[in-house]
Amino acid sequence: MQTTIDYFGESHRILRQTVSRFVQKEIKPYVEEWEETGEFPRELFVKAAEVGLMGVCYPEDWSGIDTDLFHEVVVTEELTRSGSGGIAAGLMSHSIALPPILALGNSEQKLRFIPPVLRGEKIAALGITEPGGGSDVANIRTRAVRDGDYYVVNGAKTMITSGCRADFVTMAVRTGETGYKGISLMVVETGTPGFTVSKKLRKMGWWASDTAELSLVDVRVPAENRLGGEGAAFYGLMHNFQKERLYIAVMANTTAQMALEESLNYAGAREAFGRPLTGFQVTRHKLVDMAVLVEVSREFTYRIAAKIQAEENMVKEISMAKVFSTDICDRVCHAAVQIHGGYGYMREYPVERLYRDSRILSIGGGTTEIMKEIISKMIL
Ligand SMILES: Cc1cc2nc3c(=O)[nH]c(=O)nc-3n(C[C@H](O)[C@H](O)[C@H](O)COP(=O)(O)OP(=O)(O)OC[C@H]3O[C@@H](n4cnc5c(N)ncnc54)[C@H](O)[C@@H]3O)c2cc1C
């Protein structure tokens, strides 16, 4: 019988220690400040790269560290344990921006774009969502028209993580007919004339990650920045979604675990009517319900990760994992705030931020409703 122990070996344990130390030293002391300012220092990317965190699970040919998927699970879990989903999301925005380059790019493009990001020198973002819609990816309107050796790009993107200060955006654009077949991916370098950050967006949670609205007016993108052939975006993006959904599920499970731990501590220490909160059966059972949900969700996610690692097609199951883990995360965080009473509503208590940060997880990387559409097509 397989247990969680089997998913993580010695190299995962060492990596966990490394990331945990990094989080304790370089992130934890500054979380409040960065959450308030809505940004963390750019040098954090370099520091993270120095301890080998940025390149985990990337081929060594492109300055990565070729490891199995569970090493990236470890990185996601430990960064989430910083208590700021925004820092984890912002620091790791390359985890959604680089895979399409890996999947579709040629050697020259990989060499140009991947190593500087994994060294922490450059910041990469992924630009799919547009003001007109995010779920309906096939309906992307940002248009790229071929003009000799260039594409002239016009349009807008929104809610782009790390978009305010990215050096390049792996962007989905329309180069042809309506629908998926007319969408291409290209690397748009943000210093190109006509590219502007039109707005830094203010958010409910993930405060420490910058989130941008981008405007593109006659931006001339070299044709050599196109990833794969015209209309090849579908393959590159599908490649991305499976892993992105796994990382979001891992974030959700870890966020829920933290909310549970905070609640166990608080309920043991706080007294009401002359006894600790754990003296009330209703509180004990609430804590048990939370523990059951977190345990089941985490085990299911690990199991699916193991199957993805074994290169099994897990589109249906990873969609299920995202639906389940993000739902239990919302429920566990809600219960955690309730157990904390009024203090759960106060900034000083970690559950307040966990509750706010949780809300994006069932929306980003494909909403719960879109996950259910995917699952329904596979089971009906
Ligand atoms: C903090 C944050 C960071 C983000 N980072 C990025 C990023 O880095 N890059 C990027 O490209 N995007 C990013 N996004 C955007 C995110 O991916 C989208 O918000 C998401 O895909 C949903 O798109 P939408 O907001 O346009 O909602 P819509 O697509 O307009 O959906 C609105 C509602 O309608 C439902 N709906 C839509 N279609 C259907 C359907 N067919 N059936 C049933 N229900 C449906 C949705 O589930 C949702 O409930 C980010 C968003 C946030 C909030």
The ligand as an SDF file (V2000), in Angstrom:
LIG
                    3D

 53 58  0  0  0  0  0  0  0  0999 V2000
   -5.0670   37.4560   -8.5030 C   0  0  0  0  0  0  0  0  0  0  0  0
   -5.2380   36.9710   -9.9110 C   0  0  0  0  0  0  0  0  0  0  0  0
   -4.1280   36.6060  -10.6490 C   0  0  0  0  0  0  0  0  0  0  0  0
   -4.2640   36.2000  -11.9820 C   0  0  0  0  0  0  0  0  0  0  0  0
   -3.1430   35.9240  -12.7270 N   0  0  0  0  0  0  0  0  0  0  0  0
   -3.2730   35.6980  -14.0510 C   0  0  0  0  0  0  0  0  0  0  0  0
   -2.1120   35.5680  -14.8920 C   0  0  0  0  0  0  0  0  0  0  0  0
   -0.9710   35.6150  -14.4340 O   0  0  0  0  0  0  0  0  0  0  0  0
   -2.2980   35.4010  -16.2190 N   0  0  0  0  0  0  0  0  0  0  0  0
   -3.5380   35.3390  -16.7890 C   0  0  0  0  0  0  0  0  0  0  0  0
   -3.6230   35.1980  -18.0040 O   0  0  0  0  0  0  0  0  0  0  0  0
   -4.6550   35.4490  -16.0180 N   0  0  0  0  0  0  0  0  0  0  0  0
   -4.5570   35.6290  -14.6850 C   0  0  0  0  0  0  0  0  0  0  0  0
   -5.6720   35.7680  -13.8980 N   0  0  0  0  0  0  0  0  0  0  0  0
   -6.9960   35.6890  -14.5280 C   0  0  0  0  0  0  0  0  0  0  0  0
   -7.7560   34.4010  -14.2450 C   0  0  0  0  0  0  0  0  0  0  0  0
   -7.1550   33.3260  -14.9150 O   0  0  0  0  0  0  0  0  0  0  0  0
   -9.2100   34.6490  -14.6620 C   0  0  0  0  0  0  0  0  0  0  0  0
   -9.7760   35.5530  -13.7090 O   0  0  0  0  0  0  0  0  0  0  0  0
  -10.0300   33.3950  -14.7490 C   0  0  0  0  0  0  0  0  0  0  0  0
   -9.5860   32.5710  -15.7920 O   0  0  0  0  0  0  0  0  0  0  0  0
  -11.5270   33.7080  -14.9840 C   0  0  0  0  0  0  0  0  0  0  0  0
  -11.6960   34.5980  -16.0380 O   0  0  0  0  0  0  0  0  0  0  0  0
  -12.5870   35.9230  -15.8250 P   0  0  0  0  0  0  0  0  0  0  0  0
  -12.1280   36.5930  -14.6040 O   0  0  0  0  0  0  0  0  0  0  0  0
  -12.5700   36.7110  -17.0830 O   0  0  0  0  0  0  0  0  0  0  0  0
  -14.0450   35.3870  -15.5590 O   0  0  0  0  0  0  0  0  0  0  0  0
  -15.1250   34.9730  -16.6600 P   0  0  0  0  0  0  0  0  0  0  0  0
  -14.5110   34.0880  -17.6590 O   0  0  0  0  0  0  0  0  0  0  0  0
  -15.8110   36.2030  -17.1440 O   0  0  0  0  0  0  0  0  0  0  0  0
  -16.1460   34.1370  -15.7720 O   0  0  0  0  0  0  0  0  0  0  0  0
  -17.0910   34.7640  -14.8950 C   0  0  0  0  0  0  0  0  0  0  0  0
  -17.9090   33.6730  -14.2230 C   0  0  0  0  0  0  0  0  0  0  0  0
  -18.6270   32.9380  -15.2300 O   0  0  0  0  0  0  0  0  0  0  0  0
  -18.3130   31.5590  -15.1310 C   0  0  0  0  0  0  0  0  0  0  0  0
  -18.2530   30.9590  -16.4620 N   0  0  0  0  0  0  0  0  0  0  0  0
  -17.5710   31.3960  -17.5550 C   0  0  0  0  0  0  0  0  0  0  0  0
  -17.7400   30.5470  -18.5700 N   0  0  0  0  0  0  0  0  0  0  0  0
  -18.5240   29.5370  -18.1330 C   0  0  0  0  0  0  0  0  0  0  0  0
  -19.0310   28.3440  -18.7140 C   0  0  0  0  0  0  0  0  0  0  0  0
  -18.7260   27.9800  -19.9600 N   0  0  0  0  0  0  0  0  0  0  0  0
  -19.8170   27.5500  -17.9510 N   0  0  0  0  0  0  0  0  0  0  0  0
  -20.1280   27.8840  -16.6750 C   0  0  0  0  0  0  0  0  0  0  0  0
  -19.6690   28.9950  -16.0640 N   0  0  0  0  0  0  0  0  0  0  0  0
  -18.8690   29.8150  -16.7760 C   0  0  0  0  0  0  0  0  0  0  0  0
  -16.9350   31.5240  -14.4640 C   0  0  0  0  0  0  0  0  0  0  0  0
  -16.7010   30.2730  -13.8700 O   0  0  0  0  0  0  0  0  0  0  0  0
  -17.0760   32.6500  -13.4830 C   0  0  0  0  0  0  0  0  0  0  0  0
  -17.7570   32.1950  -12.3470 O   0  0  0  0  0  0  0  0  0  0  0  0
   -5.5580   36.1240  -12.5620 C   0  0  0  0  0  0  0  0  0  0  0  0
   -6.6840   36.4530  -11.7930 C   0  0  0  0  0  0  0  0  0  0  0  0
   -6.5380   36.8910  -10.4930 C   0  0  0  0  0  0  0  0  0  0  0  0
   -7.7740   37.2980   -9.7370 C   0  0  0  0  0  0  0  0  0  0  0  0
  1  2  1  0
  2  3  1  0
  2 52  2  0
  3  4  2  0
  4  5  1  0
  4 50  1  0
  5  6  2  0
  6  7  1  0
  6 13  1  0
  7  8  2  0
  7  9  1  0
  9 10  1  0
 10 11  2  0
 10 12  1  0
 12 13  2  0
 13 14  1  0
 14 15  1  0
 14 50  1  0
 15 16  1  0
 16 17  1  0
 16 18  1  0
 18 19  1  0
 18 20  1  0
 20 21  1  0
 20 22  1  0
 22 23  1  0
 23 24  1  0
 24 25  2  0
 24 26  1  0
 24 27  1  0
 27 28  1  0
 28 29  2  0
 28 30  1  0
 28 31  1  0
 31 32  1  0
 32 33  1  0
 33 34  1  0
 33 48  1  0
 34 35  1  0
 35 36  1  0
 35 46  1  0
 36 37  1  0
 36 45  1  0
 37 38  2  0
 38 39  1  0
 39 40  1  0
 39 45  2  0
 40 41  1  0
 40 42  2  0
 42 43  1  0
 43 44  2  0
 44 45  1  0
 46 47  1  0
 46 48  1  0
 48 49  1  0
 50 51  2  0
 51 52  1  0
 52 53  1  0
M  END
$$$$
